[in-house]
């Protein structure tokens, strides 16, 4: 039994869109929209060249897996909202996977976490 969620060999990315904004933590996220409400999802990345981390959109191979999860609509209705100053409510990929009870992606040594619910 696999403990971590692994990237599939073949995947499609029909749900979620790249959203570019002026947020203090990130400049790009994956935005899920239903009607006027939206929810941004971010994932931490590592820049090997200068050994820094940054937050950005999630991997395209997992966007549909999240959206098609049976508990996604419930999670979306609880956390999504209207944009304030062009910024939608945001969660990290790990927060979302944990709440949906999905197997997590493999955790890297350089990853950090937010200690608050709202980002």
Secondary structure, 3 states (H helix, E strand, C coil): CCCCCCCCCCCCCCCCEEEECCCCCECEEEEEEECCEEEEEEEEEEECCCCEEEEECCCHHHHHHHHCCCCHHHHHHHHCECCECCECEEEEHHHHHHHCCCCCCCCCCCCCCCCCCCC
